[in-house]
Amino acid sequence: MRCILFFMFSYFFGLAAFAQPKEILISQVEEVLKNDPKPVVIFLHTKWCSYCTLMERKTFKNEEVVSKLNSDFYFISFDAEQEEDIVFHNQTYSFRKKGINGGVHDLANLLSGKEAYPALIFLNEKLEKVYEHNAYIRPDDLSKLLELL
């Protein structure tokens, strides 16, 4: 009996450890909103940002946060330094090189206007910005914020 309980506990606890928000691509958001309108949460991040990585490991692994994001929002994780062109609102946005090894994507600039990461951009169903948070946010604080929006 102990063996069965151990395996059941391990299985369900293991599933919680792998919880993560369902992501859509930013290029898909307009299409999915036509079928099922919901607010949108965009996580702007970079590869070098340690607070971004912390949010990916802690905030977006929190079961309550993941549950709220998956049920009530569309979630987009967007690397502000990605180099691929993206079509959004019938316009193509590109990466702009800045300096020797740096740069930022035009779409990241459009969404935030700041080069401060991590950033959470909250859009309504019409893709209008409702709120922006430019800093690390703990799981419990994001959970409360998602309740308010």
C-alpha positions as CSV (number, residue, x, y, z in Angstrom):
1,M,0.0,0.0,0.0
2,R,2.8,2.4,0.8
3,C,4.4,1.7,-2.5
4,I,1.1,2.6,-4.3
5,L,0.7,5.8,-2.3
6,F,4.3,6.8,-3.0
7,F,3.9,6.4,-6.8
8,M,0.6,8.3,-6.8
9,F,2.1,11.1,-4.8
10,S,5.2,11.2,-7.0
11,Y,3.1,11.2,-10.1
12,F,0.8,14.0,-9.1
13,F,3.5,16.0,-7.4
14,G,5.7,15.6,-10.6
15,L,2.9,16.9,-12.8
16,A,2.7,20.1,-10.7
17,A,6.4,20.6,-11.1
18,F,6.0,20.6,-14.9
19,A,3.0,23.0,-14.9
20,Q,3.5,25.8,-17.3
21,P,1.3,28.2,-19.2
22,K,0.0,27.2,-22.6
23,E,1.7,29.6,-25.0
24,I,0.5,30.9,-28.3
25,L,2.6,32.8,-30.9
26,I,2.1,36.5,-31.2
27,S,1.4,36.0,-34.9
28,Q,-1.5,33.8,-33.9
29,V,-3.2,36.0,-31.4
30,E,-5.5,37.9,-33.8
31,E,-6.9,34.6,-35.2
32,V,-7.5,32.9,-31.8
33,L,-9.2,36.1,-30.5
34,K,-11.8,35.8,-33.3
35,N,-12.9,32.4,-32.1
36,D,-12.6,32.9,-28.4
37,P,-12.0,36.4,-27.1
38,K,-9.9,36.6,-23.9
39,P,-7.4,39.1,-22.5
40,V,-3.8,38.6,-23.5
41,V,-0.7,38.5,-21.3
42,I,2.7,39.0,-23.0
43,F,5.9,38.2,-21.2
44,L,8.7,40.3,-22.7
45,H,12.1,38.8,-21.8
46,T,15.7,38.4,-23.0
47,K,18.1,35.5,-22.8
48,W,20.6,37.5,-20.6
49,C,18.0,38.7,-18.1
50,S,18.4,36.9,-14.8
51,Y,15.1,38.1,-13.4
52,C,13.4,36.9,-16.6
53,T,14.9,33.4,-16.0
54,L,13.7,33.6,-12.4
55,M,10.2,34.4,-13.5
56,E,10.3,31.4,-16.0
57,R,11.5,29.1,-13.2
58,K,9.3,30.3,-10.3
59,T,6.4,32.6,-11.4
60,F,5.4,30.7,-14.5
61,K,5.7,27.3,-12.8
62,N,3.4,28.2,-9.9
63,E,0.2,26.1,-10.1
64,E,-2.2,28.9,-9.3
65,V,-0.6,31.3,-11.8
66,V,-0.6,28.6,-14.5
67,S,-4.2,27.7,-13.9
68,K,-5.4,31.3,-14.1
69,L,-3.3,32.0,-17.2
70,N,-4.5,28.9,-19.0
71,S,-8.2,29.4,-18.2
72,D,-8.7,33.1,-18.5
73,F,-6.0,34.5,-20.8
74,Y,-3.9,33.9,-23.8
75,F,-0.2,33.8,-22.9
76,I,2.6,34.9,-25.2
77,S,6.3,34.6,-24.3
78,F,8.2,37.0,-26.4
79,D,12.0,37.3,-26.6
80,A,12.6,41.0,-27.2
81,E,15.8,40.3,-29.0
82,Q,14.6,37.6,-31.4
83,E,15.6,38.2,-35.0
84,E,12.6,36.8,-36.9
85,D,10.2,39.1,-38.6
86,I,6.7,39.0,-37.2
87,V,3.4,40.1,-38.7
88,F,1.1,41.7,-36.2
89,H,-2.0,43.8,-37.0
90,N,-1.2,43.4,-40.7
91,Q,2.2,45.0,-40.3
92,T,5.7,43.4,-40.3
93,Y,8.0,44.1,-37.4
94,S,11.7,43.4,-37.5
95,F,14.8,43.1,-35.3
96,R,16.8,46.3,-35.2
97,K,20.5,45.8,-34.6
98,K,22.0,48.1,-31.9
99,G,25.7,48.1,-31.2
100,I,28.0,45.2,-31.9
101,N,26.0,42.2,-30.4
102,G,22.7,43.8,-29.4
103,G,19.4,45.0,-30.6
104,V,15.8,44.9,-30.0
105,H,12.7,43.8,-31.9
106,D,10.4,46.6,-33.2
107,L,7.4,44.7,-31.8
108,A,8.9,44.7,-28.3
109,N,9.3,48.5,-28.6
110,L,5.8,48.9,-29.8
111,L,4.4,46.8,-26.9
112,S,6.4,48.3,-24.1
113,G,8.3,51.4,-25.3
114,K,11.0,50.6,-22.7
115,E,14.0,48.4,-22.9
116,A,13.4,47.1,-19.3
117,Y,13.0,43.4,-18.7
118,P,11.2,41.4,-17.6
119,A,7.9,43.1,-18.6
120,L,4.4,41.9,-18.5
121,I,2.0,43.5,-21.0
122,F,-1.7,43.0,-20.4
123,L,-4.0,43.6,-23.4
124,N,-7.7,43.4,-23.7
125,E,-9.6,41.4,-26.3
126,K,-9.2,44.3,-28.8
127,L,-5.4,44.1,-28.3
128,E,-5.4,47.5,-26.4
129,K,-2.9,47.8,-23.6
130,V,-4.6,47.8,-20.2
131,Y,-1.5,47.5,-17.9
132,E,2.2,47.1,-18.0
133,H,4.5,45.8,-15.2
134,N,8.2,46.3,-15.8
135,A,9.9,44.3,-13.1
136,Y,10.2,40.8,-11.6
137,I,6.8,39.7,-10.1
138,R,6.4,37.0,-7.5
139,P,3.9,34.2,-8.1
140,D,1.5,35.4,-5.4
141,D,1.6,39.0,-6.7
142,L,0.9,37.9,-10.3
143,S,-1.9,35.7,-9.1
144,K,-3.5,38.7,-7.4
145,L,-3.0,40.9,-10.5
146,L,-4.6,38.3,-12.7
147,E,-7.6,38.3,-10.5
148,L,-7.9,42.0,-10.8
149,L,-7.7,42.0,-14.6
